[in-house]
Amino acid sequence: MSESTPKPTESPSKNGDAPKSKDLWIRFVSLTDRRLVSGMDLIQKVLDAQGFNVDFQEYKVTTKREITRPINPKNKNGPSEKVLLEEKVSVSAHIKYLRQLQWRAAKDPENLLLVQIERLKGEPVSVPLIFGSLLAEQRPILVTGLTKTVHSQLLAKPDPSFATIPEPVASDPVALEEILSRSKRKKGMQSTAREIMDLQGFKPEVAQIIVNVATAKPVPLSDAEAVNLILISDLFSRYQPLLVQFFQDLSQKSQPPQALAKQFSLLLEGVPVAGLVKKFSPYLEVEKSYKTLEALFGGLYAWLQAIKDKPSKDSKLSPTSLFSWIKGLSVLARCQQDPDLWSQCQFFFALDDERSPNAQSVEALVQVAQKIKNEALKAAATGNQSLQDLYDAGNADRYLQEFGLHFAQASPEDRGFLEQVLSRQFGYHLAVAGNPILQLFTAAQPAFPELQHPLPSLGAVYGHLLFRRLEALTQTFFSPGLESLTQRFGDEFFDICYFKCVFEQALPVSRKQFAGWLRHQGLVTDFGALGYQEDLEEKPLDEWITDEVLRGSGDSIVAKEIGPDEFKQGFLKAEQNYRGFLAKLQSYQFKGGEELNPAKILLQTFGQGLTDISSPLFRKALKGTYLAEELEEVIENSTTELREEMEQAAKARKLVLVLPESLCGFFYLAQRFNLRGPTGTIKVHLLIGSQKKSGHLSGLNKTFAANLTKYLQESTDPYRQGLVQCISMLNEYQKSSQEYLRYLGILFFDRFLSSYHELQTKKSTQSPEHIKFWFPDGRKMVLGHTKQLALGKLITPGGERAAKDGQPIANQSLAQFLQGIYYYHAAQKGLNNWRKKVGQLRKLFGRFSQTMRESEEYIQYDKLLANFAERLSKPIPEFTDRYLTDLGDLTSAMKTKLESSEGVDSPVTRLYKEWMARNPQDEVIIKPYKAFSHERHKGDNFLMELASARDLLGQLANKRCLIFALDGGKKNQLDQVVEILPFLRQVCPEAAWYLEDSNLDPEAKRHLAKHINPAHFFAGTKLEPKPKPQQG
């Protein structure tokens, strides 16, 4: 079978500059001939108006076969000729070709999948199978040719119980009437039901409804039953050719099992595996575990092969019955998933559909064009990023942990921000004597605000670090578990979570953004009882920080239109606003006299480098001033009549109160304080909410905030007025410093990366040039293919001579190495389970009576158990063959004790019975010889996994140079490398990684540059090894 596709028109070359209109392209990738696309002329005009060039690529697959036919069709017995006949294959009937379509649609940023669908029955339309992957990559999909009626049916999710009419159809009278009119045609309805009558997976009562209709039984059919039956049957008709082809490939083994397993997983994607295992249980081996769709397919595939050799005596178990289950479960799964996927597409309706105005279609097309334009702008903005820039963006958080930072030559105010605020935002450490130190903002570095790195790179580093910080902080906060936290904090949960993970860390993230981030990460799905109510008017604290950045997209926080000149102007403006506020404080004249001037007190505090007004150090610095005394008095007066209510609201004598934004300055002065309640001390913790004023709060929060406002404003005493002015100044200070902090953060990363790379270059003896002579050959390992490596440039002359006798350097394929990693994780998990369960067994044994514990049998078996537990506690590398043999002997001795135990009340027999009563599924724990001795079950792979993991760790134990050698830029190999790296970072952190890149295209290099330091990329044939200096 050959694949025939028109060669796409080449787009103009794109450089790193932001693309102009004439450089913008959209290339439609479709299964439909351009001439048959509904509304193509209007689509072309709209895109022309948006400044796009339009290309069209019809994806088609053809087969060629040779036939013999008569030259003269009227004379069949006359001379004949051989003719090559070309036939078009239905792509929608082959999962393999659909996956290729997906690859083409996602291959280039300008590619756009166009799906033409005019009717819902009678032609194969299985493209939703690839929608999920495209949408996950943020690729838009344009659907053309449909009417509003077809649209409503596409979005309708059938009710599996046939009890209700799906909402999109129920709310569209025209679509509902059309379906119901179909249900009135008796023969047509019979045919519709017969198509799905043999599908398995329906509820019994639903299956009976289908049979009744298919066999024309005079049983009344409700509107809901008719609508759901027709929707499911129509969807089945769209998938039937593909399902038939899949089972044909499965039966005839026309594709490798691995490919069929991927297709099976795609058909049933999103369906819980445990439920499928239950459905397919008659076709599976009972003792095996199936935790993934691929593993489940492996079990079904094995059954199919066995049934061919030895047919089942059970007539209900046949390949046909299995196919009915696969068809039924696939269709039911697609019924629930496809509507959600269709709803995320953009629709260009048929031009003659009166219910769908053309303006609506044009608007949808414009949205698609805008999205592609934005991606083009993004690609152009990052086009000038070097490979090192890409690596820095994803690894700067690790760089920051290598050194303590020193800012001696920064101004006092800037040093305060750098040491107090930005250090919390980005989690870096300050210089400490005895630890490695990195000097920043030195005289050797450019003056503010000159940059040494591209803005997109610095913005990407900034954004990625914000994501990593949120990730780390929430991981710590959520470590006790959501259920435990909600029981502890109740409806104060969100406020406390936001305070600990965001506000306390000075992260520029709004409450609304944080709530969305928690949802996106799957940490919280429902805020109903957790104290968060969305404020639609709430704006981001920093407009540069988008939701996409916070979710780890890798996007730069710097807008594409901001270049070095715009950055410089923005910095100077932000600095002017900040310095201007400080100048305003210096000239502030307080009516209560200079001694009470709050501006003077604040300036003295800032002058000490205490510019972080939310820190305890700032509040401590103000304690010796009259402001602290006034603060205590205001708190005392504001809470006098609320003490009893506050004590009742407190949990474990701790109370959280929320203030409005108007009292933000008060919050910076008093985040925590203690109050004497009727029965004891109450610890009060203040938080800032999104509400603008106290009147927007409720309950105790509202009363407390109103009291504060009242007692702050009602007095004309100079001390009280000084406090009021201080609060106002802190409010203004926070706003004026926010933007300056962002610019300072970008400058910080610019200076840090320059200093870091300069130091790394000076001290590095790990460049590719050092591989040959600076690393002993025994400490090198190649992952991948050694054939393409110029080994003479990588191993010493002694190693080259050894190559004649054997392997000159340790080597494994990527697949082999990944298999070893899988074994390692499985062995680690299994070993941890054994340790946990044996610990439980010993605890149970230790609860036996004193009399029993003094018996000889108990003492001997307890020693065996203790020995067994102690041996299991060792790390994996210590499980040598000899060690495993000893374990086998030990478990055999335990077996002997169990078998020779006399009487039902003997200690070992009783332990066995009590353990099995509590853990019937864990007999192997009480009979460990089943896993560790020669008697173990043949299907138990634990010892094999343990030995493989041990061998892998032993092989890596002394490796300090790991070289990846890929056979071209195949995506699966790139993915394998990325999957391997976290394991290497865990088990051999001191090793240096290298990449032989002579076979890789630029895109593959950019992909791997996010994970492997590009300074360690090399082309073997061009490598010039650097000799190691001779000592002495």
KOLDREN-326586 format. One record per residue (C-alpha): residue in one letter; x, y, z. Coordinates in steps of 0.02 Angstrom, whole numbers, padded with zeros to 5 digits, always signed. Layout:
# KOLDREN-326586
aXYZ...
***
This chain:
# KOLDREN-326586
m+00000+00000+00000s+00071+00169-00045e+00034+00339+00022s+00004+00479-00099t-00008+00660-00042p+00009+00820-00140k+00170+00909-00099p+00127+01062+00005t+00172+01232-00057e+00327+01293+00034s+00296+01436+00152p+00413+01583+00143s+00563+01568+00255k+00537+01635+00430n+00669+01729+00525g+00677+01780+00707d+00587+01945+00680a+00403+01960+00718p+00313+01901+00560k+00231+02030+00449s+00062+01995+00370k+00137+01931+00208d+00235+01802+00308l+00081+01727+00390w+00023+01559+00325i-00119+01439+00356r-00106+01267+00278f-00267+01168+00287v-00240+00981+00309s-00398+00887+00262l-00470+00724+00200t-00580+00823+00080d-00534+00888-00093r-00517+01078-00087r-00649+01096-00222l-00775+01004-00113v-00749+01105+00046s-00907+01200+00089g-00881+01389+00088m-00698+01380+00035d-00710+01541-00066l-00774+01638+00085i-00642+01557+00196q-00509+01615+00073k-00576+01793+00074v-00584+01803+00263l-00406+01740+00283d-00345+01859+00147a-00420+02001+00246q-00327+01938+00401g-00163+01945+00306f-00139+01758+00282n-00075+01660+00134v-00179+01501+00116d-00116+01330+00065f-00216+01168+00056q-00153+00991+00078e-00272+00848+00047y-00214+00695+00141k-00256+00537+00047v-00197+00359+00044t-00207+00250-00110t-00177+00068-00151k-00110+00008-00316r-00147-00161-00391e-00112-00237-00560i-00257-00310-00660t-00273-00388-00833r-00413-00325-00944p-00457-00342-01130i-00397-00203-01243n-00567-00200-01325p-00700-00212-01188k-00824-00278-01317n-00711-00427-01357k-00673-00513-01192n-00578-00653-01278g-00469-00536-01378p-00295-00466-01339s-00274-00406-01158e-00160-00287-01066k-00097-00263-00888v-00156-00105-00804l-00104-00027-00637l-00263+00019-00546e-00256+00151-00409e-00392+00155-00277k-00420+00280-00138v-00425+00210+00038s-00543+00279+00170v-00427+00357+00299s-00569+00361+00426a-00577+00172+00418h-00396+00147+00474i-00327+00202+00642k-00151+00192+00571y-00189+00322+00439l-00284+00431+00562r-00128+00439+00670q-00029+00490+00517l-00158+00626+00484q-00136+00685+00662w+00052+00695+00637r+00031+00797+00478a-00093+00916+00560a+00028+00949+00704k+00189+00946+00604d+00202+01133+00568p+00133+01281+00668e+00037+01344+00515n-00053+01177+00488l-00239+01172+00528l-00348+01017+00525l-00506+01046+00423v-00647+00921+00445q-00793+00922+00323i-00951+00842+00393e-01120+00864+00310r-01218+00717+00381l-01204+00604+00531k-01249+00436+00455g-01191+00338+00305e-01008+00391+00294p-00858+00355+00407v-00811+00501+00520s-00691+00439+00654v-00574+00589+00659p-00624+00632+00840l-00504+00493+00888i-00360+00613+00852f-00443+00772+00916g-00384+00746+01094s-00199+00745+01050l-00216+00897+00937l-00315+00997+01065a-00190+00951+01201e-00057+01032+01092q-00167+01188+01080r-00198+01156+00895p-00364+01227+00830i-00482+01120+00724l-00601+01192+00594v-00761+01098+00552t-00853+01145+00392g-01010+01100+00295l-01125+01063+00440t-01295+01136+00482k-01355+01195+00652t-01455+01033+00667v-01301+00925+00636h-01204+01035+00759s-01332+01004+00897q-01322+00816+00870l-01132+00817+00872l-01131+00902+01041a-01264+00787+01114k-01198+00662+01241p-01318+00511+01241d-01390+00458+01407p-01330+00276+01436s-01493+00241+01528f-01603+00313+01388a-01695+00411+01523t-01668+00591+01467i-01646+00684+01304p-01470+00760+01291e-01475+00947+01323p-01405+01009+01154v-01545+00916+01063a-01678+00954+01192s-01641+01141+01176d-01645+01136+00984p-01827+01107+00929v-01778+01084+00746a-01648+00951+00784l-01766+00864+00905e-01908+00862+00779e-01795+00791+00644i-01738+00647+00756l-01915+00610+00817s-01980+00608+00638r-01849+00476+00598s-01909+00373+00745k-02085+00371+00672r-02026+00275+00518k-02048+00096+00574k-01933+00007+00450g-01799+00140+00463m-01804+00130+00652q-01791-00060+00646s-01637-00045+00537t-01563+00085+00653a-01586-00029+00805r-01523-00185+00715e-01356-00099+00682i-01317-00092+00868m-01415-00244+00928d-01262-00357+00941l-01156-00229+01035q-01111-00278+01212g-01098-00161+01360f-01273-00087+01369k-01372-00097+01530p-01493-00247+01521e-01648-00136+01515v-01572-00030+01376a-01519-00184+01278q-01698-00247+01290i-01764-00083+01219i-01647-00100+01070v-01701-00281+01040n-01884-00232+01050v-01863-00100+00916a-01753-00209+00806t-01877-00352+00810a-02029-00238+00785k-02111-00284+00950p-02262-00174+00987v-02184-00092+01140p-02206+00097+01156l-02047+00200+01137s-02027+00362+01232d-01950+00516+01150a-01794+00501+01261e-01772+00318+01213a-01792+00357+01028v-01671+00504+01030n-01533+00411+01125l-01551+00255+01018i-01534+00355+00857l-01386+00457+00921i-01291+00299+00971s-01333+00209+00810d-01277+00358+00705l-01112+00367+00798f-01087+00180+00774s-01116+00199+00587r-00977+00330+00583y-00855+00214+00673q-00911+00046+00603p-00787+00037+00456l-00643+00078+00573l-00696-00051+00702v-00716-00186+00569q-00544-00145+00500f-00467-00149+00674f-00537-00322+00710q-00483-00383+00538d-00305-00323+00573l-00314-00404+00744s-00377-00571+00678q-00256-00579+00532k-00104-00507+00627s-00081-00384+00485q-00002-00260+00605p+00124-00284+00748p+00047-00315+00920q+00124-00153+00985a+00035-00051+00851l-00130-00141+00884a-00111-00109+01070k-00094+00079+01038q-00250+00074+00927f-00347-00021+01061s-00293+00109+01191l-00351+00250+01076l-00523+00171+01052l-00551+00151+01239e-00456+00304+01299g-00528+00378+01457v-00621+00220+01511p-00566+00157+01684v-00458+00002+01660a-00529-00086+01813g-00704-00081+01738l-00642-00147+01571v-00550-00290+01656k-00713-00340+01737k-00805-00335+01570f-00670-00434+01479s-00637-00554+01624p-00698-00712+01531y-00558-00683+01404l-00418-00648+01529e-00306-00751+01643v-00371-00733+01820e-00203-00728+01909k-00131-00588+01803s-00144-00403+01840y-00197-00278+01705k-00166-00098+01756t-00153-00015+01585l-00250-00026+01423e-00093-00094+01338a-00079-00234+01467l-00265-00271+01447f-00244-00285+01259g-00097-00402+01286g-00211-00518+01385l-00347-00515+01252y-00220-00540+01113a-00148-00692+01203w-00325-00764+01220l-00357-00740+01033q-00198-00833+00988a-00238-00974+01110i-00417-00992+01046k-00353-01021+00870d-00249-01169+00927k-00377-01237+01049p-00557-01177+01023s-00657-01145+01182k-00791-01269+01233d-00897-01122+01287s-00991-01066+01131k-01014-00893+01205l-00826-00865+01207s-00774-00836+01027p-00678-00704+00929t-00847-00638+00871s-00911-00616+01049l-00748-00528+01096f-00769-00411+00947s-00947-00372+01004w-00879-00318+01171i-00741-00212+01094k-00866-00131+00976g-00994-00098+01111l-00875-00028+01241s-00785+00078+01110v-00948+00153+01047l-01011+00188+01223a-00844+00271+01265r-00846+00378+01108c-01027+00429+01142q-00968+00512+01302q-00803+00584+01238d-00837+00641+01060p-00965+00777+01105d-00838+00858+01222l-00706+00853+01085w-00823+00924+00951s-00870+01066+01070q-00689+01124+01072c-00682+01143+00882q-00723+01299+00782f-00869+01284+00661f-00892+01359+00488f-01073+01317+00450a-01147+01280+00279l-01179+01446+00191d-01359+01396+00147d-01405+01351+00326e-01532+01482+00377r-01510+01447+00562s-01323+01485+00563p-01281+01664+00511n-01125+01678+00404a-01060+01811+00523q-01051+01679+00659s-00945+01567+00548v-00833+01711+00498e-00805+01754+00682a-00755+01574+00719l-00632+01576+00575v-00558+01741+00633q-00530+01665+00805v-00437+01519+00727a-00332+01639+00623q-00291+01744+00775k-00233+01591+00871i-00118+01538+00731k-00055+01717+00715n-00015+01720+00901e+00080+01556+00887a+00177+01627+00739l+00220+01782+00841k+00274+01673+00985a+00383+01566+00872a+00461+01723+00798a+00492+01798+00968t+00582+01642+01027g+00667+01609+00861n+00825+01698+00914q+00840+01598+01075s+00997+01494+01076l+00998+01313+01132q+01079+01373+01293d+00935+01494+01322l+00812+01349+01309y+00911+01248+01435d+00925+01394+01554a+00737+01422+01553g+00702+01247+01618n+00850+01228+01734a+00881+01399+01815d+00796+01337+01974r+00935+01206+01992y+01069+01335+01954l+01005+01443+02097q+01030+01303+02223e+01215+01285+02184f+01272+01450+02259g+01237+01578+02393l+01211+01747+02311h+01292+01912+02362f+01235+02085+02308a+01364+02196+02393q+01368+02330+02257a+01180+02350+02236s+01097+02502+02314p+01026+02477+02490e+00847+02479+02425d+00884+02359+02283r+00984+02246+02397g+00835+02242+02515f+00721+02185+02374l+00848+02057+02313e+00885+01984+02483q+00709+01987+02555v+00575+01988+02420l+00649+01907+02265s+00740+01776+02369r+00569+01718+02431q+00490+01729+02260f+00622+01621+02177g+00688+01519+02323y+00872+01561+02309h+00995+01569+02455l+01101+01713+02514a+01288+01700+02534v+01349+01610+02691a+01531+01592+02740g+01601+01422+02696n+01479+01390+02551p+01505+01428+02365i+01465+01612+02330l+01415+01699+02169q+01436+01888+02159l+01301+01984+02065f+01279+02166+02015t+01466+02194+02013a+01558+02338+01930a+01608+02219+01790q+01428+02194+01740p+01333+02321+01633a+01243+02465+01717f+01054+02460+01739p+00954+02427+01635e+01067+02355+01498l+01038+02170+01463q+01159+02032+01412h+01029+01901+01367p+00877+01901+01249l+00719+01962+01333p+00616+01809+01280s+00743+01697+01367l+00743+01800+01527g+00553+01806+01526a+00545+01617+01503v+00663+01590+01650y+00559+01707+01758g+00396+01621+01711h+00462+01444+01730l+00531+01482+01902l+00363+01551+01958f+00283+01387+01902r+00415+01283+01992r+00395+01385+02151l+00206+01365+02150e+00229+01180+02118a+00351+01156+02262l+00255+01265+02385t+00087+01182+02353q+00165+01010+02359t+00226+01049+02535f+00062+01127+02588f-00044+00983+02520s+00070+00846+02589p-00050+00803+02734g-00187+00773+02605l-00336+00879+02552e-00458+00789+02666s-00350+00819+02819l-00323+01002+02774t-00508+01037+02744q-00553+00958+02911r-00424+01068+02993f-00459+01234+02906g-00640+01217+02847d-00701+01368+02751e-00538+01458+02789f-00442+01332+02684f-00419+01439+02528d-00369+01596+02623i-00238+01502+02722c-00175+01408+02568y-00159+01570+02471f-00070+01655+02614k+00057+01514+02640c+00090+01472+02458v+00075+01644+02376f+00065+01797+02487e+00198+01742+02613q+00314+01703+02467a+00283+01873+02383l+00226+01788+02223p+00137+01906+02101v-00014+01792+02084s-00193+01845+02113r-00318+01742+02211k-00416+01707+02052q-00259+01649+01961f-00210+01539+02108a-00382+01458+02116g-00372+01422+01929w-00197+01352+01951l-00254+01233+02089r-00394+01171+01977h-00277+01149+01828q-00154+01048+01934g-00296+00939+01997l-00260+00984+02179v-00435+01053+02206t-00586+01023+02094d-00725+01099+02197f-00704+01254+02305g-00883+01244+02368a-00842+01223+02554l-00663+01288+02550g-00698+01472+02568y-00661+01535+02392q-00786+01636+02293e-00731+01697+02123d-00725+01885+02099l-00756+01915+01915e-00687+02091+01928e-00523+02038+02009k-00374+02081+01900p-00201+01999+01896l-00075+02075+02016d+00047+02082+01870e-00025+02089+01695w+00134+02008+01628i+00100+01848+01726t-00030+01748+01628d-00118+01586+01675e-00020+01494+01539v+00146+01551+01614l+00094+01494+01788r+00045+01323+01718g+00221+01289+01655s+00194+01326+01470g+00373+01390+01455d+00308+01553+01381s+00402+01713+01415i+00318+01838+01531v+00386+01975+01418a+00261+02024+01284k+00319+01992+01106e+00315+02175+01058i+00433+02225+01199g+00612+02239+01141p+00769+02301+01230d+00723+02485+01202e+00546+02461+01267f+00614+02365+01416k+00736+02506+01455q+00598+02636+01446g+00482+02529+01554f+00617+02503+01684l+00660+02688+01694k+00475+02731+01713a+00450+02601+01851e+00608+02658+01939q+00551+02838+01927n+00384+02794+02006y+00469+02699+02146r+00607+02826+02179g+00478+02964+02160f+00376+02889+02301l+00531+02883+02411a+00566+03065+02369k+00386+03105+02415l+00416+03026+02585q+00574+03128+02609s+00480+03291+02579y+00325+03242+02678q+00279+03367+02812f+00179+03294+02956k+00064+03412+03050g+00096+03321+03212g+00280+03368+03210e+00441+03293+03143e+00464+03174+03289l+00301+03087+03246n+00325+03095+03058p+00283+02918+02994a+00375+02952+02830k+00537+02979+02927i+00513+02815+03021l+00481+02719+02859l+00632+02796+02771q+00744+02748+02917t+00678+02570+02906f+00702+02562+02716g+00877+02632+02739q+00920+02477+02841g+00880+02373+02687l+00711+02319+02760t+00612+02350+02601d+00502+02195+02617i+00354+02268+02710s+00270+02098+02728s+00416+02021+02823p+00428+01996+03013l+00593+02095+03011f+00501+02249+02949r+00371+02237+03087k+00506+02205+03216a+00596+02364+03162l+00439+02466+03199k+00409+02391+03371g+00508+02523+03461t+00408+02666+03385y+00247+02748+03439l+00164+02666+03287a+00169+02497+03373e+00089+02567+03530e-00050+02650+03430l-00077+02489+03335e-00104+02392+03496e-00230+02520+03556v-00329+02514+03393i-00333+02324+03398e-00386+02327+03581n-00528+02449+03549s-00585+02362+03389t-00601+02192+03473t-00667+02237+03646e-00848+02195+03606l-00802+02049+03492r-00696+01942+03609e-00832+01816+03650e-00884+01797+03467m-00702+01782+03415e-00670+01647+03543q-00820+01549+03481a-00760+01565+03301a-00582+01512+03344k-00523+01335+03310a-00398+01267+03436r-00388+01446+03500k-00330+01506+03329l-00432+01628+03226v-00412+01687+03046l-00485+01856+03000v-00492+01928+02824l-00464+02112+02788p-00516+02209+02632e-00386+02281+02514s-00418+02455+02586l-00336+02396+02749c-00187+02315+02665g-00069+02439+02749f-00138+02389+02920f-00103+02207+02876y+00082+02245+02845l+00093+02315+03021a-00002+02177+03111q-00013+02008+03026r-00025+01914+03190f-00073+01965+03367n-00138+01887+03528l-00298+01934+03618r-00361+01890+03791g-00530+01805+03771p-00657+01760+03906t-00572+01592+03940g-00395+01614+03874t-00281+01684+03741i-00334+01687+03559k-00203+01689+03421v-00266+01797+03278h-00197+01782+03102l-00244+01916+02975l-00263+01887+02788i-00299+02003+02642g-00451+01959+02535s-00499+02017+02361q-00638+02129+02429k-00607+02314+02404k-00696+02379+02560s-00753+02313+02730g-00935+02324+02673h-00899+02187+02545l-00852+02064+02683s-00973+01965+02791g-00994+01906+02970l-00855+01931+03096n-00734+01987+02960k-00850+02130+02913t-00877+02186+03093f-00692+02182+03136a-00641+02276+02978a-00778+02407+03009n-00718+02431+03188l-00538+02453+03129t-00591+02583+03003k-00693+02673+03134y-00557+02682+03267l-00425+02732+03139q-00526+02877+03070e-00620+02949+03218s-00473+03018+03317t-00380+03180+03276d-00241+03138+03397p-00070+03160+03308y-00016+02985+03362r-00171+02908+03285q-00155+03016+03129g+00026+02961+03113l-00032+02779+03112v-00166+02819+02982q-00041+02905+02869c+00083+02762+02890i-00051+02637+02834s-00089+02745+02682m+00097+02759+02641l+00120+02571+02650n-00027+02547+02531e+00053+02666+02407y+00225+02592+02432q+00164+02418+02389k+00087+02479+02227s+00237+02584+02173s+00361+02444+02208q+00265+02304+02121e+00313+02349+01943y+00490+02396+01990l+00510+02226+02073r+00465+02138+01910y+00595+02235+01810l+00723+02206+01947g+00684+02020+01940i+00719+02013+01754l+00882+02108+01779f+00926+01988+01920f+00909+01837+01804d+01011+01925+01670r+01155+01956+01791f+01139+01786+01873l+01147+01688+01710s+01297+01788+01650s+01393+01761+01812y+01342+01579+01823h+01398+01534+01646e+01557+01633+01662l+01603+01536+01819q+01553+01369+01741t+01662+01403+01590k+01813+01444+01697k+01805+01292+01808s+01734+01163+01688t+01833+01008+01643q+01677+00923+01577s+01661+00990+01400p+01645+00860+01260e+01829+00892+01223h+01870+00821+01396i+01781+00654+01369k+01926+00555+01295f+02068+00592+01416w+01984+00661+01573f+01862+00518+01604p+01927+00339+01625d+01849+00226+01495g+01774+00118+01633r+01675+00269+01689k+01597+00301+01519m+01435+00232+01451v+01344+00253+01286l+01155+00249+01280g+01102+00218+01101h+01199+00164+00947t+01389+00160+00951k+01403+00135+00762q+01388+00321+00724l+01512+00372+00858a+01692+00411+00816l+01755+00305+00961g+01934+00359+00929k+01883+00533+00985l+01801+00468+01145i+01907+00327+01217t+02091+00317+01257p+02217+00222+01149g+02209+00079+01274g+02022+00073+01253e+02042+00070+01064r+02153-00083+01077a+02026-00165+01190a+01897-00140+01055k+01977-00280+00956d+01943-00404+01096g+01775-00344+01158q+01664-00197+01198p+01776-00044+01224i+01643+00052+01317a+01485+00008+01414n+01334+00019+01300q+01146-00008+01305s+01008+00037+01185l+00884+00166+01245a+00746+00035+01248q+00854-00084+01352f+00897+00053+01474l+00716+00106+01491q+00668-00074+01524g+00795-00075+01663i+00719+00083+01735y+00546+00004+01731y+00617-00147+01824y+00699-00030+01950h+00536+00060+01989a+00440-00104+01997a+00573-00181+02112q+00577-00027+02223k+00388-00028+02238g+00386-00216+02271l+00524-00204+02401n+00437-00061+02491n+00277-00164+02493w+00370-00313+02566r+00450-00204+02700k+00283-00128+02747k+00188-00293+02752v+00325-00387+02846g+00325-00244+02971q+00138-00269+02994l+00165-00457+03012r+00295-00432+03149k+00181-00307+03237l+00041-00436+03235f+00160-00570+03301g+00216-00453+03439r+00037-00440+03506f+00030-00623+03555s+00014-00664+03740q+00163-00664+03857t+00150-00852+03880m+00155-00882+03693r+00300-00759+03669e+00403-00860+03793s+00382-01023+03697e+00530-01094+03602e+00436-01098+03437y+00388-00914+03453i+00567-00861+03494q+00641-00958+03348y+00513-00894+03221d+00527-00716+03287k+00714-00724+03254l+00682-00784+03078l+00556-00644+03049a+00677-00513+03119n+00817-00581+03009f+00701-00577+02858a+00648-00397+02893e+00828-00343+02919r+00880-00419+02753l+00736-00335+02662s+00791-00166+02732k+00951-00165+02629p+00963-00056+02473i+00940-00138+02304p+01126-00146+02256e+01157-00265+02404f+01038-00397+02335t+01177-00497+02253d+01148-00673+02187r+01226-00741+02347y+01116-00626+02452l+00960-00686+02359t+01013-00867+02385d+01029-00836+02571l+00857-00754+02569g+00789-00910+02483d+00868-01020+02616l+00796-00909+02753t+00620-00916+02682s+00636-01105+02662a+00679-01115+02847m+00523-01009+02883k+00423-01131+02777t+00489-01278+02875k+00439-01194+03038l+00264-01160+02971e+00240-01339+02909s+00309-01417+03068s+00207-01307+03183e+00108-01421+03297g-00071-01388+03347v-00196-01257+03296d-00142-01143+03439s+00045-01151+03406p+00120-00977+03379v+00164-00997+03195t-00001-01080+03148r-00098-00948+03242l+00003-00810+03157y-00040-00886+02988k-00226-00894+03027e-00237-00718+03099w-00138-00644+02955m-00247-00731+02824a-00405-00675+02914r-00347-00495+02901n-00257-00504+02733p-00327-00646+02627q-00248-00574+02470d-00073-00572+02547e-00035-00754+02581v+00137-00733+02504i+00188-00622+02650i+00161-00762+02775k+00234-00886+02649p+00381-00784+02579y+00463-00938+02504k+00333-00920+02366a+00425-00764+02310f+00606-00790+02362s+00642-00976+02345h+00659-01093+02196e+00477-01140+02229r+00413-00969+02181h+00269-00952+02057k+00328-00944+01877g+00223-00789+01846d+00305-00693+01989n+00431-00573+01913f+00485-00488+02075l+00654-00575+02090m+00690-00545+01905e+00646-00361+01926l+00752-00350+02082a+00903-00430+01999s+00884-00320+01844a+00872-00163+01952r+01025-00217+02051d+01125-00246+01892l+01073-00078+01821l+01123+00016+01978g+01286-00082+01985q+01324-00035+01806l+01291+00149+01842a+01377+00154+02011n+01545+00216+01945k+01488+00301+01785r+01532+00485+01770c+01512+00509+01582l+01349+00460+01494i+01338+00486+01307f+01173+00483+01212a+01192+00428+01031l+01029+00434+00934d+00986+00359+00767g+00915+00519+00692g+00781+00629+00769k+00645+00497+00787k+00514+00559+00908n+00510+00398+01008q+00697+00411+01039l+00682+00592+01093d+00544+00543+01213q+00649+00399+01279v+00794+00515+01318v+00680+00636+01411e+00606+00490+01509i+00779+00425+01558l+00852+00588+01623p+00755+00604+01789f+00813+00429+01834l+00995+00473+01798r+00978+00632+01900q+00916+00526+02045v+01038+00379+02044c+01199+00457+01975p+01188+00645+02005e+01376+00668+01986a+01379+00603+01807a+01392+00722+01658w+01275+00694+01511y+01325+00717+01330l+01233+00711+01164e+01308+00663+00997d+01202+00774+00884s+01270+00749+00709n+01113+00651+00657l+00987+00771+00734d+00890+00906+00644p+00875+01080+00723e+00702+01046+00795a+00763+00888+00883k+00911+00983+00954r+00796+01120+01020h+00685+00988+01099l+00829+00903+01190a+00912+01069+01234k+00775+01092+01364h+00841+00940+01457i+01027+00918+01416n+01152+01059+01430p+01189+01114+01250a+01369+01146+01303h+01378+00955+01305f+01317+00932+01126f+01450+00877+01003a+01476+00805+00830g+01594+00657+00846t+01690+00683+00685k+01725+00866+00727l+01776+00837+00907e+01952+00887+00956p+01997+00796+01118k+02089+00900+01247p+02237+00806+01327k+02252+00802+01515p+02406+00895+01579q+02546+00781+01633q+02574+00786+01821g+02750+00818+01889
***
